[in-house]
Amino acid sequence: MTIPEEGLQDFLHEFDRERLLKRFENGERHISFRYWTRTATFEPMLAEDHMALYREEETGDIIAVNYVLDRTEHYRLEEKERALEKSNREYAKLLEEEKKHTAMIEELTKKLQSQLELFTVSIPGGVKISNDDPEYSFKYVSEQFANMLGYATPKELMDASGGNIIGLAHPDDVKVGLADALNQYTHSDHYATIYRIRCKDGTYKYIEDRGQKVIKEDGTIEHWNLMLDKNDFMHKSIALESEKKANKSKSDFLSRMSHDMRTPLNGIIGLLKIAEKHFDDSELVLENFGKMQVAADYLLSLINDILQMSKIEDGNVPLTQEIINFDELSQDVLTIIEQRAKDRGIQMQFRSKKEGLRYPFIYGSPVHMRQIFLNIYGNCIKYNRIGGKIITVLDYTEVVDGITTYEWTITDTGIGMSKEYLKHIFEPFSQERNDSGSTQQGIGLGMSIVKGLIEKMGGTIKIKSEEGIGSTFIIRISFKLASAPDTVKKTAAQMDISGLNLLLVEDNELNAEIAKTLLSDEGANLTVAEDGLQAVRMFQRNRKVILTQF
């Protein structure tokens, strides 16, 4: 440890012999102070020196026992704390705990004699001494360290751990924690690292291990360790980091949403201005109206995705249990995606592992089933290469207690995803390529919605991907078997509303005007009510079919 030249005088002043004797005569038994110094590797370190003074009974000599704590990280965290206003109260609690520890030291060091046990009680945490063997077997464990982990006695802790720290450390932290300590040992004879230790109840607690290599007169090496409970501190630090990441995610999302929503809106406004200036050019106007419809549909899909994700997170997605004709559902999905695939020259291939579809009728929520597969196939098309392929393999299990499990394996020949992004693909608003110049549109909610719906149905989804090769989606969902329905639903083309008396409930004037025009064009006799109360009164006077906005 090196004292900087500018702080050397203050340091020597605190350790002046005559000054220390005078302070003892004035009744002071515990002295502490902080100063900046440098480690053996010339790293700046804020040291906190604690000195206990007592009179040796046999000789009458005044004995000073001191130990130094590295408060550098604590100081830096205090600096961060002041910058994070929301965490002030949490850090205040931590500082209060530190004050309690200091108070405990001051009280206990008054009783300090020459025995190790009395001294270990006076420090904030526990003490262990380990041998210099591969397992760092325990030579001594203080009662405070055992109590910290929920054990009544040091012997109980030693028996439960197999007599070494390796038997207590979290498996994921053993290599990391030891590697960190050994790396620090290469630069000095002490280290400080944080890792998780198993408690008596099976849970894990974060502790800070401050180790000192002690070489005895006979050349043997021991490791003396101060063990500090950092569980609350680490969990609060992790929570703060999570909050910062969540805030950044929200900021990134708002930024992308702002761009994604402005793009179609600006397009619609521009096309309207063109149509206004060239109103006589019916061909141009119709063409622009078509483009406006595409932009409006995309904007609506963005809003629908956000609302759907919100409902899934709140658990407010009601799944229906309707009879699904599996062939019809598959055909519906194919009808929607087929043209998009053809426009990009992408081949759609379907095959089944078993010959024939043995269970064509099942109970499920057809709307959400379509949404799942339209999202997946939409991604397979969007991120595929021109002239690529999308291969779907269907399989199902035999019926057990009236339930069968369908498995879809959908593979594309697209650009694929990195291993790092695969870890986050189901997180809301996650995108691997989210730059504003990207040709792939979206806000990163599609796969979050898919996973939420599949899990709500009791199913699973797994994804395998390799950059430049493509991706594979494996979906497994169990369904209760259904009998073939007696009636067949009419298609939209077969439904005729001409001559029907309809009551439309709509409080938005523009929406009411659009709906009135569209329904009147289909031959319906339409009456508009501005609110629910007016609609009820009109319906009571004249029983009509009611249309209302949900």
Secondary structure as UniProt FT lines:
FT   HELIX           5..14
FT   HELIX           17..25
FT   TURN            26..27
FT   STRAND          30..38
FT   TURN            40..41
FT   STRAND          44..55
FT   TURN            57..59
FT   STRAND          62..70
FT   HELIX           72..83
FT   HELIX           85..87
FT   HELIX           88..109
FT   TURN            110..111
FT   HELIX           116..121
FT   STRAND          126..131
FT   TURN            134..135
FT   STRAND          137..141
FT   HELIX           143..148
FT   TURN            149..150
FT   HELIX           154..161
FT   HELIX           165..167
FT   HELIX           171..185
FT   TURN            186..187
FT   STRAND          190..198
FT   TURN            200..201
FT   STRAND          204..215
FT   TURN            217..218
FT   STRAND          221..229
FT   HELIX           231..277
FT   TURN            278..280
FT   HELIX           282..314
FT   STRAND          322..325
FT   HELIX           326..343
FT   TURN            344..345
FT   STRAND          347..352
FT   STRAND          361..364
FT   HELIX           366..382
FT   TURN            386..387
FT   STRAND          389..396
FT   TURN            401..402
FT   STRAND          403..412
FT   HELIX           419..422
FT   TURN            423..426
FT   TURN            428..429
FT   TURN            436..437
FT   HELIX           446..456
FT   TURN            457..458
FT   STRAND          460..466
FT   TURN            467..469
FT   STRAND          470..481
FT   HELIX           492..494
FT   TURN            498..499
FT   STRAND          501..505
FT   HELIX           509..521
FT   TURN            522..523
FT   STRAND          525..529
FT   HELIX           532..541
FT   STRAND          545..548
//
